[in-house]
Amino acid sequence: MRVEMIQRAADVLFDVPEDVHKEILMLIEAVAEDRTTHVPDIAVAFGEWCWLVYTRHGDVIEIRDVGCAR
């Protein structure tokens, strides 16, 4: 089920270049797997070119914004 949710999140990334989808997917997966870091109301994860603004509600990760600098 987790893979399906990550894929659904990736499917909405129409506004970013296709070559950065992989980096954004890696950010989503890293955030989903990290259960030890305390997340305030809003948190940000950065990759080499991309960012992910998110919040956590228990086991649910809510993606608030995603983008890239390319």
N, C-alpha and C positions, 0 to 999 in steps of 0.2 A: 504494500500500500504506500509506503514512504516514497518509493521510486515513482509511482504514479503521480503523487502530489508534486514531486520535484519536476516531473515532465510537464504537468499542467502549468506550473509556474513558468517554465521555460517557453511554453507555447504562446504566452502573451508578450513575448519579447520581440515584437515586430518592429519597434522603433530603433533597435540597435543593430549594428552590422552583424552579419551572420558569423564572422570570424571571432567575435567576442562572446558568443553564446556559451562556449565551453568555459570561459573564465567566470561568467556569471553563474553557471551551473555549479562550478567548484565553490563559489562563495556561498550559494544556497546550501549546498551539502555540508560545508564546514560549519555554518551557523546551526544547521539542524542537528549535527552530531555533537556540538559543544553544549553539554548540559551542566558544566561546572561554572562557567562565567556568569556572574550576576548581570542581568540585562536591565538597565533602567527603562523608563517609559519608551524611549527611542534609542536605538543603537545603530552604529554604522560599521560595516565591514568593507575593507578596501582590498582590491587585487592590484595587479600591475597597471591596468588601464580602467578598471571598472569599480563601481561602488554599489553597495546594497544598504538601504536604510530599512530597518526592520524593528519589530517589537515581538516579544514572546508572551504568549498566553498559555501557561502550562506547557503542554507538549506541542502547541500550535505556534508556528512562526508566521507572523503577518508581515508580508513584504509591503513596505510603504512607498518605496521609490527604488529604482534601479537605473543605472546609466553607465556610460563609458565616455572617456575623454578622447576617443579617436574620431 
